Amino acid sequence: MSNEPDPRFEELLEYLANTRGLDFTAYKRSTVMRRTRVRMENLHIDSFDAYKDRLEADPGEFGRLLDTLLINVTAFYRDPDAWEYLQREVVPKIIESRAPSDAIRVWSAGCSSGEEAFTLAMVFAEAMGVDETVRRLKIYATDVDEDALSTARHATYDARQLAETLPAELREKYFIGNNEAFNFHPDLRRAVIFGRHDLLRDAPISRLDLLCCRNTLMYFNAESQQRVLQNFIFALRDGGYLFLGKAETMMTGHMEVEAMAPKYRIFRKAPGESRRNRVLPALADAMRMPGDQGSTMDSRIADIMLDIDPDAQVVVTARGGLAFANQKARELFGLGARDLGRPIQDLEFSYRPIELRSILERVSREMQPTNIDNVAMQSGGEHRWYRVVVLPLVEERTFLGAKIVFKDVTAHVETESELERSRAELSTVFEELQSTNEELETTNEELQSTVEELETTNEELQSTNEELETMNEEIQSSNDELESLNTDLNEKAQALDTTKEFLESILASLLSAVIVVDSEMRVEIWNHAARDQWGLREEEAKGRYLPSLDIGLPVEQLIHAIRQALTEPGEPHQLTVSAINRRGREVECRVGVTARRHASEDVAGAIIAIDANG
């Protein structure tokens, strides 16, 4: 299969980004294309151009497409072992690290219909109690799907949603309702704040003690995952925790984050002091002087480095190796832990944006600081200006190394450029850091992508299964209704059969000939006595026009009485006529004609009763 992008599909994604504000170009193409085709197949549309026309003509279709693309599969206590570890090991540490009066801030990113956010509320309530949780805990639950957020805000779930993974004792403790619908604990509900947030476009929520984003990153491509992860790390307090889904992990190394429980995808942002301590041992080894016999540099040098200002800065040993780079320098020059100890001539920052090797030689020789003003550099796509300050690190006239500070003086050189500043893209930095481990990282990313694809497929199947279960319940309900209706119809049919048999029994028992006709004088009933008198069987008479019957009864003499019964229903009409019975004997017949009515009192026909004498 070709990896070349489909230009028609790319145009569709661009259209969605420009008109709806959702940029699906950052999502994995294979997943987005597959889910879009599912929606197109439901509409019997076979081209992306035709589907774009449908979106333009039908504004409501975007919502239906969004429901298809955003697979809102979630559950209470999903992956119970991971939640049990979080409750046992992580939550108590968060509570201990905060003063009793401090608020605890938690972010549930990609919260879908709210189950994960309410699970967090229950986890903290189990540790602190409901009252303390309501007083101190703030859970910010966000998603891009407005329909899912609307469901989450109602905090109402059916028995099936609670039965899957929520322990029964927690359902009894934190939900109110019956077998049909359950509402989350109304006091704890106030601890959760729902809002729309786009992880790719909106600024992250900050100063967090815990950030949960489970099985959301797997839908993004590698570049977008790194950008979102860097925002997550920025959002955490020092010592804060990051809780990812089972199909997600830290794709590239982050010096700021340490794995606390890799099995459960729980990471911790190292405190500032801890990050420094991880760098200082390597710095001490790198700055040993020849002949020191293992002695480390004086601790005062470490103090000097830790007390520098927040500008981008690096420290170079007397032997020309990189000893230290602060956070700003790592971002600016793409430096990482693996670069510590490397000769600076092997690193790009030694000759770009300015040639530093000759300057360092002069500083080490003269032991005097030097400044270079107005050094131009492209940073994050912007043209910026720096003042480079090179300071010798000297102890007892011994040159130990140099500190190089890059001060951003862009505002002084070009004031208007301050308005155009934007955050630099960090993904390029992370890609450059992988040069020595490229093959292993590529394999890891392919495996990770496969896991994410499998997890995505699993969630799609789960979503489809839930839809099928709902349809099955609806079909079962319809079957029950049809069975009930069928039972009613059978009972009514049986009642009609009983009534018919009863009437036939009565008619057969009568000695008088009874003929029933409809409003057009067609025979409907012809009883046994009529057959005996006139020699015509019921099946021969039924449905025929009464005046057309060739029998010994002078029907023409009865027509007037029948018409009167049909048009002027009232008292029965009595008359006497002479007739010839089926035996050829002349008989005198007393005839009674009366109207037959519907239940609505409308005239339906006439009843003719004949008594023959002779």
N, C-alpha and C positions, 0 to 999 in steps of 0.2 A: 504494500500500500504506500502511495506517495506521501511524503511529509510536507509537500508544498501546500501552503494555505490556499483555500478556495476563495478567490477574489469576491465572489457573490456572497459568500458567508461573511467575509470580512466587512463588506458594505452593510450587511444586515446588522452586525455588531456595532459598527460606527453609527448607524441610524439610531439604534437603541441608546447608545451613550449620549448622542446629541439631543435627542427628543425626550428621553426619560431619565437621564442623569445616572444610569447604572452602567458601569464600564465592565462588560463581560470579557473584554480583551485580556484582562488580567487572570481570567479563569482558564483552566485546562481546556484546550480546544476540543479534544476528543470527547470530554464529558458534555460540554456545552452543545456541541454539534449533535451528539447522540440524543440529548434531551429535547433539543429543538426539533429534530426529525420526528420524535415521538408525537409532539404536538401537531406537526404538519400532517402526519399520517392520520391522526384523528379527524383532521379537516379535509382529508383527501387532496392535499396540496403537495406537488412533487418538485417544486423549485423554490429557491430562496427568494428570487425576485417576486414570485407570486405571493409568497408569504409576507414579504415586506408590504406589498400592495394591500394585503388583508389587514395588517397592523395599521396602516394609514386610514383605511376605510372604517375599521371597527376599533375604537379606543378601548373597549372592554377586553379585547383580545390580549393586550399587554399583561393585564392581571392574570389571565389564564396561563399565558406563557411563563410568567414569573413563578406561578405555583408549580409548573412543571420543572423549571430550572432549579429552583431552590427546594431541594428535597428535605422537607421538614420532618426528619425522622429523629425522634428523641424519646426519652422515657425517664421516669423517676429512678434515681440510683442506677443509672445505666453503667455497666461494668462494675458490679458491686464490690469486687475486691479492691479496685482502685479507690472507690469512695470510702471503704472501710479503712484503708491506709491513711487517706486524707483526714478522716475523722480522728483516728487514733494518734497519728504522728505529727500532722501539720497544724491542725486547728488549735490544739493546746499551745503550741509554740507561738502562734500568732497572738493568742490571748495573753500569754505571759510577756510578750515583747511590748505590749501596749499598756499604758497607764490606765487605771480604772475609769478615768474621766475621758480618755481618748476614744474617738470614733474609729471603728474598724471598717475599712473601705474595701469592697469586693466588686469585681466586674465579671459578669457573665456575658461574654462576647459570642454572638451567634446563638441567642437564647431560644430561637424558634418559638414554640407555643408555651414556653415558660417552665417546663418540668425541671430543667437543670437549675434555674434560679431558685425555685421553691425547694429543691433538694438542698441547695446551699443554706437556705434559711433554716431548714430542719436540722442540718448538721451542726450549725452554730447554736441553735436552741437546745440541742441535746447536751452541748458542752457548757452553755452559760445560763440556760433557763430562758423561758419565753420573755419575761419582763426585761431582763438585762439585754437580750438580743434586740428587742424592739427599741430600747434606749440607745444602744451603741452601734448596731450594725446598719450599714447602708449597702445594699446590693444594687448595682447599676446593671440592668439587663437590657441588652441592645440587639437589634437585628435590622436587616434592610427590608424585610417582608412585613408590610403594614397589616396584612390579614392575620399573619401569625401573631403579631404583637397585640392585635385586638382580641384574639383568643386568649392570649396570656393574661391580659389585663382583667378579663372576667374571672380568671382563676377557678374555673369550673371544669371538672373532668368526669368522665363516665367510669363505671366499675371496671371495664376492661382495661382502661389506661392505668388504673391504680393497681390492678391485680398482677400485671406483668412482672414488675421488679420491686414494688414497694412492699416492705414487710407489713404484715397485718397490724402489728401493734402500733406502727407509725401512722397507718391510715386511721385507726381509732383515735389517736392522740391529736393529729393535726388536720383532720378533715371532718366536715360536718355535712350530713346529707343522708340519702337513702340509697336503695339499690340502683336508682336511675342516674342520679347526678350528685357529685360531691364538691363542696366549696372548700378552698384552702383556708386555714386558720385566719380569721379576719384581723387579729392583732399582728401576727407575723406578716400578713400581706402588706402592711404599711411599711415594712422594712425593705420592700422591693420596688424599685423605680424603673419602669419600662420606657424605652425611647428608641427612636430610629437612629441608626449609626452605620455608616459605611466604613468598613475597616480599611479600604483602599484610599478613601478620599478625606475622611474626617479626622481631626486631631484626636489622639487617644485620651481617655480619662486618666488622670494622674494620681500620684501618691497612694498607690494601691497596696494593700497587704496581701491580696490574693487575686489572681486573674485566671479565670476558667475559659478556655476556648477549645472545645472538644469536637473533633471531626468537622471543623469548618475550614481550616487551612488546607485540607487535602484537595479542595476543589480549585485552589489557586495554582498557577504555574510557579516554578522554582523562584523566579525573580520576585514575584509578588509575595510569596511566602517569606522571603528574607526581609522584605520591606516591612511587612506586618509584624514579624518577630522582633525586629529592631524597635518598632514602636512599642510593642509589649514590654520589652526590657526597659525602655525609657519610662514607661508608665508605672513600673513597680518602685516601691520604696527600697532602700538598701535592706536586704534580708527578706524581701517579699517573695511570694511563691507563684510559679506559673504551672498550671495544670492543663495539659494537652490531652487530646484523644488518643486512643490506642493505635491509630493509623498514622500518628504524627510524631515528629521529634525535632530536635534542633539540627537542621540540615548541615550547617557549618558551625565551626567552633566559635563560641562567644566568650571572651575573657571575663565578661561581667556575670556569667551564669555558670552555676555548678549543678551537676545532676544529683538530686537527692534520692530519687527512686526511679531509675531509668525504666524499670519494668512497667511502672504505672504512669510514665511520662510526667513526672513531677520534678520541677527544677526550681532552684533558688538563686535569687540575685545576690551575689556576694556583697557584703558591706564594703564601704570604701576602704577601710583599713585592711580588710582581708585581701582586696585586690592589690593593694600596695605590697603586702607581705609576700604575695606570690611572685612579684617582680624583684624584690630586694635580694633574695639569695643569688639569683642569676647575676644581678648587678655586682654583688660583692665579689663573686668568682671572676667576673670579667675584668674587674679593676685591680686585681692583685698585681703588684709591681714585680719585676724580675728580681729574684733574690729574696723575696719575702718569706720563702719556705712555708707557704700556706697561710700566712697572716692575712687577714681581711683588711679592707680599708677602714679608716677611722669612722666611727659612727657619726661623727660630725658631718661627713660628706653626705650620708643618708639624710640627715636633718636638712641640709642645704637643699637637696632635691625635693623633699617633701614640702618645703615651705615656699616654693616658687609660685608665681601668679598663674592664673588659669589660661594664659595664652599657650598656643602650641609650642612644645618644647621637647628637645631630645638631649640625652647626655652621651658623650662619646668618650671612651677611655683613652688613655695616653697611647695605647697601641693601635688606636683607630677602629676599635670595635664598638658597635651600638650597645650601650648599657641600659638605657631607659628611654621610653617614649610615653608621654602622658596621653590621656584619652583624645585630646584635641589633635595631637600629632598623628596618632594612629588613624584618625578619620581623614586628616588632610593628606597624608602621604601613603596610606594603605599599609601601615606597619602592623605587625602582630607579634605574638609571643615567640613564634619560630624565628623571627628576625633578630632577637636578642643575641648578642655575641658575634653577629656577622660583620665582616669588614664593611665600612660605610661605602667604600668604592663600588661594592656590589649592589648598593641600594640607590634607587633613582633620586631620592631627595638630596644626595651628595652633589649632584650636578644640575638639578632642576628644582626650583627656578633659578638657582644661583650656584656657581662653582664654589663649594665649601672646602674642598681639600687644601687648596693653597691658603685659604684664610685660616684654617685650623693649624697649618704648619707655622704660620706667622704668629698666631696667638700662643702656641706652645713654646715658640722660641722667645717671644718678647714678654710672655705672661701678662699681657695687657688686653683688656676688653676692646672689642671693635664693633662698630655699627655700620650697617649698609642700609641706606634709606631707599624708599620707593622701588622695591623689588616687585616686578609685575609677575602675576601667576594666574593661570586659569584654574578656578576651583568651582566644581559643580556647575560648569557651563557659564560661569560669570568671570569677568575680568576683575581681579582684586589686586590690592597693593599691600605690601608688608614692609615692616622695618625688621631686619634680621640683626639680632644682638648675639654676639659670641662672647661668652664669659669664661675665663680660665678657672678651673677648680684647683686651688693651690693649698698645700699644707707644708709649712716649714720650708718654703722655697722649692718644694717638690711639685712638679706638674702631674696631677692625677688624671686630668681629663678636661673636657670643656662642656659647658651647657650652651645649647643653641636655642634661642627664643625667637619665634616668629610672631610679631605683634601686628595685628590687623589694623592698618591705618587707612583703610579705604574711605572712611567717612571724611578724613581730613584731605584726601587727594581728590575725591569725586563725591560730593555730598549727595547728589541725586541718585547715585547707585544704591544707596541704602534702601530706597523704595523697591528695588528690584531683587533684593536678596530673597532667596528661598532655600529651603532645606536641600542639602546635597544628597544625591542618590547614593545610598550605601551599598547597593547591590554590586556595583562595579568594584568597590573595595574588597568585598568578600570574594569575588571571582579572582582578583589578583592574588589574594592570600592563599589560593589553592594550587599555586604553580608547582610546589614540590610534592603534592599529594593528589594530582589531578586524576590519575587512573582509578585510585581507590575511591575518591569522592564521586566520580562518574558512576561507578558500579553501585555505590550506596544510594545515589539518587535514583538510579533505574529501579533498584529493589524497592525503594520507598515509593516511587511512582506506581509500581505494580501493586504494592499493598494498598495504596490509596484508591487505585482503580477498583480493586476487589472490594474494598470497603464501600466505595460509591455504589458499585453494582449491588452489593448486599443491601444497602439502604434503599436503593430503587426497588429491589425485590420485596423488601419489607413494606415499603409504601404501597406497592401494587397489591400485596397480600392483604393489607388493611382495607384497601378499596374493594377487593373481592369479598372479604368477610362482610363488609357493609352491604354490598349488593346481595350476598347470600341471605343476610338477615331480612332485607327488604323482600326478596323472592319468597322466603319462608313465611313472612307475614302475609304476602299476597296469597300464597297457597292456603294458609289457614282461613283467610277470608273466603276464598273460593270453595273450600271444603264446607265452611259454615253455610254459604249460600246454596251449595249443592244439597246439603242435608235438609235445609228449609224447603227447597224445591221438591225433593223426594217426598217429604212429609205432606206437602200440599198436593202433590200428584196422587199420593195414596189416599188422601182425604177426598180428592175428586173422584178417584176410582170407586171409593166406598159410596159416595153420594150417587154416582152414576148407577152402580149396582142396585142401590136402594130405590132410585127412581124407576129403573127398568123393572124391578120386582113389583113396584106399585102398578106401573102401566100394564104389566102382564097379568096382574090380578084383577084388573077392572073388567067388568062385563060389557061396558060400553066401548064402542070403537072411538079411539082418540087419535086425532090427526093434528100435528102442530106444524104451522107454516111460518116462514119469515115474512118480512115486510113486502117481499115481491111475490108472495104466495107460492114459494117453493117448499116442498115437503122437507121437514126436519125430523119429525118423529111419526112413526106409523106402527101402532101397537098390535099385539096379537089379535085382539078382537076385531080390528079393522081388516087384518088379513083374513080372518075366518068369515067375515061378512061379505067382503068384496073380491076375495080370491087373488089378491095381489100381495106378493111378499114385500117385506120392509126394504130389502136391497133394491127391489125393482121400483119402488115408489120414492125412495129417499133422494132428494135433490131435484126432483122433477116438478114442473109447473102444474099445480093442482088442477086447473081447468082442462089440462091436456090429457088427464088420465082417463082411459076408456074402461070405466067401471059402471055398475048398475046404478050408482048414485047420481042424481041429476045435479051435478056440481054447479051448472050455470045458475040454478035457483039459489045457491048459497053465496054467490060472489058478492051480491049487494050487502049481505049481512057481514061478510068478511071485511069488505072495504070500510064499512061503518066502524067495525071494531078497530081497524087500523088507524082511521083518521079521526074518529070521535069516540075514544075509549070511555067507557062508562059502565052502565048496566049490561049484563049479558043479553044477547039477541036470541030469541027463541022462535023456532018455526017448525012446521011439520011438512014433510015431503013424501011422495011415493017413490019407491025404488025397487030394483030387482037385485036380489042377493046372488051370491056366487052359485047357488043351486038352481037359479032361474025362477025362484018364487017371488011373488010380489009382496013387498013388506011396506008397512007404514013406519016412517022414521021420525022420531022427535030429535031435532038438532039444536044444540046450544053453541053459540059462538061468543067468545070473550077475548079481550086483548091480552097479549103476553108482554110483560114489561121487563126492562133492565132494572138493575139495582138503583140506577139513577132516575127511575120512574119514566124513562123514555119508552115508547112503544117499540117492541122488538119484533112482533108478529102476532099471530092469532092462534087460539086453541079451539078446536072443533070437536065436540063430544056428540056421538050419535047412538041413540037407543032404537033398535029395530024391533017391531012387534009383528008377529005373523010367521 
